[in-house]
Amino acid sequence: MNAPTNFAIIDLTAIAHNVAALKARLGPGTELWAVVKANAYGHGAIPVARAALEAGASRLAVARIREGVELRRAGIDAPILVMGYHLPSEAEAAVAYDLIMTVNDEVFARALDLQARDAGKRAVVHVKVDTGMGRFGRLPDDLMPFLESLASFRHLRVEGLWTHFATADEADKTFTRQQFVLFRNTAFLARNRFDIPILHAANSAAILDLPETYLDAARPGIAIYGLYPSDEVSADAGLRPALTLVSHVGRVRTLPPGASVSYGRTFIAQAHTRVALLPIGYGDGIHRLLSNRGQALIRGRRAPIIGRVCMDNMMVDVTHIEGVQEGDEAVLIGRQGDEAISAEEVAAWAETINYEVTTSLLPRVVRMHTSSTSASPW
Ligand SMILES: Cc1ncc(COP(=O)(O)O)c(C=O)c1O
């Protein structure tokens, strides 16, 4: 295989393993719906969706209608829940591609109802209950009147109610438990009046720590990629990180003392310094906060990033690494020899979370999906 300069290897065997591990944790009474929004958190939506479905996910969840359309156009016919906010003008595609919309207001509901009528369909919808996330959805007190108004739309069928936890990834679960109780009580009242078969709430953190929240379906995202939502949740699920990010050493040369590296001259060589160019930068999704802070693995050793990360390039100090030459692999996330750089370590350098590290990878980084039977690169 001809390796591109920068690529991400996504181990679909790890994805399948993680889905199976989470499914086993959920038990037979709870479906697993794989959250593959934002290009499957950077891992490549279509291959990841297929792998997750094969491994036992019964549905997919995305944030945007266009993400659902992309999956449908790839031939995926599993039910797809769209969780995010949309303009009424997008209702036509939702109906045409049989996406299950989350409906939060009458205006969108009306648009969807009209489109479904014209298409001779009954659109399946879910309603989000805002129990403490404060983004969108109906407040608990306002759910019944909203369900009443939805009942007047003859081309809609409310299949599910859901909520989303704001702090499930924190050690203190008090607020999450409050959210859950509020959701359960609100849903109970709604179900006294309306036939709504599916309730769902749990994200990865709740799957790991709060079995009482499992309900009819759970919506894991980060965990199916083999990453834990935070370091405050149980890390006992045996998850395997699926993504390895690789670049290659370009030019290598020795700079004399006093020479500066990259924009702003934030790095000045104190001694003779062997510098390797890595042709990857923030135009590929590497956070600029890694400037003078992050590291890469070359020949199984850590090479510090020196100077500012540029759009297309960065420089690393390889003075202490024997024999570095053009073409050597440079691992930015993943294992090389005895060393490994995790998405969490990168996140700490970039002052963010592992979610953003993988989701930030831009299309210029070639995704290579493998289904190796061998152990994961981790
Ligand atoms: C509504 C909703 N459900 C589920 C998830 C999955 O969360 P996680 O990746 O923490 O499992 C997300 C992700 O942000 C979400 O927005």
The ligand as an SDF file (V2000), in Angstrom:
LIG
                    3D

 16 16  0  0  0  0  0  0  0  0999 V2000
  -27.8060   14.0470   22.2120 C   0  0  0  0  0  0  0  0  0  0  0  0
  -26.5810   13.2290   22.3200 C   0  0  0  0  0  0  0  0  0  0  0  0
  -26.6780   11.9390   22.6680 N   0  0  0  0  0  0  0  0  0  0  0  0
  -25.5800   11.1520   22.7870 C   0  0  0  0  0  0  0  0  0  0  0  0
  -24.3190   11.6610   22.5500 C   0  0  0  0  0  0  0  0  0  0  0  0
  -23.1110   10.7760   22.7320 C   0  0  0  0  0  0  0  0  0  0  0  0
  -22.3600   11.2190   23.8140 O   0  0  0  0  0  0  0  0  0  0  0  0
  -20.9980   10.5050   24.2050 P   0  0  0  0  0  0  0  0  0  0  0  0
  -20.0850   10.7050   23.0550 O   0  0  0  0  0  0  0  0  0  0  0  0
  -20.5420   11.2220   25.4180 O   0  0  0  0  0  0  0  0  0  0  0  0
  -21.3290    9.0720   24.4250 O   0  0  0  0  0  0  0  0  0  0  0  0
  -24.1780   13.0000   22.2000 C   0  0  0  0  0  0  0  0  0  0  0  0
  -22.8520   13.5660   21.9820 C   0  0  0  0  0  0  0  0  0  0  0  0
  -22.5440   14.6830   22.1810 O   0  0  0  0  0  0  0  0  0  0  0  0
  -25.3380   13.8090   22.0790 C   0  0  0  0  0  0  0  0  0  0  0  0
  -25.2640   15.1000   21.7350 O   0  0  0  0  0  0  0  0  0  0  0  0
  1  2  1  0
  2  3  1  0
  2 15  2  0
  3  4  2  0
  4  5  1  0
  5  6  1  0
  5 12  2  0
  6  7  1  0
  7  8  1  0
  8  9  2  0
  8 10  1  0
  8 11  1  0
 12 13  1  0
 12 15  1  0
 13 14  2  0
 15 16  1  0
M  END
$$$$
